[in-house]
Amino acid sequence: MESLRDRAVIVGIGQTDFSKNSGRSELALAAECVKAAIQDAGLSPRDIDGMTTFTLDSTDEIEVARSLGIGDLTFYSRIPHGGGAAIGIVHQAAMAVATGSAQYVVGYRALNGRSGQRYSQGVSGDIVTSDLIHWGWYMPFGLLTPASWVAMFTQRYMHETECKSTDLAQVSLSTRKHAVNNPNAFFYRRELTLEQHQSSRMIADPLRLYDCCQETDGGCAFVVTTPERARDMAQPGAVIRGIAQASADDQESMTSFYRPNIAVLPEMDLVAKQVYAQSGLGPGDIEAAVIYDAFSSIVLWQLESFGLCEPGEAKEFIKNGALELGGRLPTNTHGGQLSEAYIHGINGVNEGVRLIRGTSCNQPEKNDCVLVTAGVGIPTSGMILGKLA
Amino acid sequence: MHLDSETARRNQAFEVGIREYVGMKEGPPFACPDLVNEPMIRHWCEVMGDSNPAYLDADVARKTVHGGIVAPPTMLQTWDMRGYPMRDPALIQNKQRELHALFDRAGYTGVVATDTEQEFIRYLRPGDQITSETTIESISEEKATGLGIGYFIVTRTVFTDQNGDEVGWLTFRVLKFKPSQPPAAVATDGGAPKAPSRIKSPRGHDNAWWWEGIDAGLLLIQKCRDCGALRHPPGPMCGACQSSRWETTESSGEGTVYSYTVLHHPPIPGYDFPCPVVLIDLQEGTRLVANIAACKPEEIHIGMKVECRIEDAGEGMKLPFFYPAR
């Protein structure tokens, strides 16, 4: 069967500094991280002929191309639904190089997420199109922020699985342990205790402050090409063994409240099914993971979606440091979006590549097979990375 | 925001003025008035409730890795504290005080300490002579905070011993801010300012009829005219049979809580916080987001029976509210 298995390789990664106030434009951040990714790959801007990003990114790909002198583009695209696009744009790049639509594709995401528009401040009446009608079912009642939407799912999940806030805390604590060793992380050298988690202020019951990711200014980018080209390049390649997008039955953007059961993630189940079928791999093969962590609870659901544990059993799986370096599944070794930075999952793509290269700040011994996922509660995406043979 | 040229010029002069302080030493190195000593260690431990014998009991301390009494590391900052003169600006003058005065004159009269970071390089022992030197490390951009608009100022103090070796450091962050005006005080000649209200749903082809039902006191559910499937939120086409023909049926308003959240932060103007939001399974089989009323947040639970009343939510906007079933 024709598939994307082993047809595309991530050969370069780049990022800006992460901060709470970058002091520069989102275009500047995008140009910097794209430049860094191209340099990391040992390429020059003129080699790039494809670009892809999020619909939410404020910077047009052609503006980034002009800034860097990239020149001609034969492929460009955008993926909607916020963090759900994180691996979706890798998927775009992979399809473009596998079909010959482009040779070297850059994916990027750059935002002033703290000093500019802050997602935590919620949606408002200013938005346009059919989106506005959609939010109209929630805005009058105060359900305006990502935390408020995810809290509704989390409450039901905790009701059905008897998962406790102290279980959610295990996710926050493990990512923080990793961030303590990562100089690029906001929480570098700043540890978190269970007591601090439990006494942090309630944001949207049952989500407390440390169940929520950060807001960050910064940008991340990566370069994708074919395995044939990748073999002669500057960095060891991270080959894409399986990659997929998915939107599932009765999907809404962040508010899929109307399904018979909302304590599961049908769209991520569908991503898992595809990437396992494509790669010929299974849950037992996954050695490390970068699991999208805009909120602590969503990590638990994804572990279940990818069959890393039985449905409803994630709270048991994550006990005893399973997500930490040395545990069953070292996860979010950069600190994740809870503790490194919130770059809409693209900092996670870059960490996935570092894990394969063996250059993570918290490098596990086994790194042949790394799972990387995208945002949850929205149409989403995921992939499995491996070492280029 | 429109600024007249005079205001813009003054703001720019202030910005330039405060930035000149970044990187400056607060003053010359300060030799702490007392050597590290046991009485002060004992007093500090007593106040802090720390009974660690390594700090207090010479016999026990001698047998520890320290070989004698040491000072608690977190006591570092106390050695250079100046006592009561700290409260009197006339008695201590330095660059940090000068900088704060600049902020005061520009209206940033509030000050609050926000956080500190410290590193302790070695334990201090009785007899150590500590010297501190403080640098104004950074001033943030102007920030909007809950207390008001302001700037975060970070100072870094480095502590050295009698040999000139660094024994620890601390950074200290304060917010200098313009205290927020209560809303009434900013009222212009138009009278009292208008309180913000809940955000209304926009109305279009696919949803206006539902909100008009609410306006008329009816909780409606969309029903496919061909297959009879009920759907909410409503839309132009039936997902089950692709028919575009539909009608409405009135809900009994009876339901159960399927899930819920209580919103605490950020408080959004126009809504009462903490704000409970419920996801209701209506008896007819569709689900609906709304607020719950007459129920304390801690009393809300999944499976709770509720009933709908359509009520005025201010500014003539009607909304469905769910009450605990009688």
Interface residues (C-beta under 8 A of the other chain):
Chain A: N21 G23 S115 S120 Q121 G122 S124 G125 L132 I133 H134 W135 G136 W137 Y138 M139 P140 F141 G142 L143 L144 T145 S148 A151 M152 F153 Q155 R156 H159 R201 M202 I203 A204 D205 P206 L209 D250 T255 F257 Y258 I262
Chain B: S140 E141 R198 I199 K200 S201 P202 R203 G204 D206 N207 H232 P233 G239 Y258 S259 Y260 T261 V262 L263 H264 H265 P266 I268 Y271 P274 C275 V277 L279 T286 R287 V289 A290 N291 P297 I302 A313 M317 L319
